[in-house]
Amino acid sequence: MCLGVIVLFNTGQTVSKKVQLVNTADAAAYSAAVQQARAYNLIAYLNRATVANEIAVAQMTSWYSWTNYTLSATDHFKDAVQALAVLFDVSIIGAEVGAALQEVVSVLSEVKTAVQEIRDGMQVAFTAGVTAISALNEGYSVASNAVASLDSLEALQIVPTVVS
């Protein structure tokens, strides 16, 4: 009977130590996984910021393109109106219409000049913006690489701390 109690006590101690070991291993694995998840979340946020910056660059490119399109359309429309004005000026009947169309041509010339000034200002601003965004994206890339590199070191430091 005494031997049975000793065997039962030793079995209980062994089971208790094994449960404690499994719990410690689970806690260490969980802590390392949490650290890794936090690092990956930070990298994901940096990637989202990079994507948002690239969308901003695409938007600037789109605005600049539409400004060029407006400039070209204004110029072509001005040329067409001017051709019509010349045709009306040549005919005696439409001289008044030709004069009115010449006024439209002069207004379109002013619009074209204003659009050119806007476009030139946009080009300066967008060039500075794209340069700044490029620098930010480079910083995000360096930060992502640093976080990825340091993540494994952090996990190696966390696991022994949890185990002890």
Secondary structure, DSSP 8 states (H G I E B T S, - for coil): -HHHHHHHHHHHHHHHHHHHHHHHHHHHHHHHHHHHHHHHHHHHHHHHHHHHHHHHHHHHHHHHHHHHHHHHHHHHHHHHHHHHHHHHHHSSTTHHHHHHHHHHHHHHHHHHHHHHHHHHHHHHHHHHHHHHHHHHHHHHHHHHHHHHHHHHHHHHHHHHHHH-
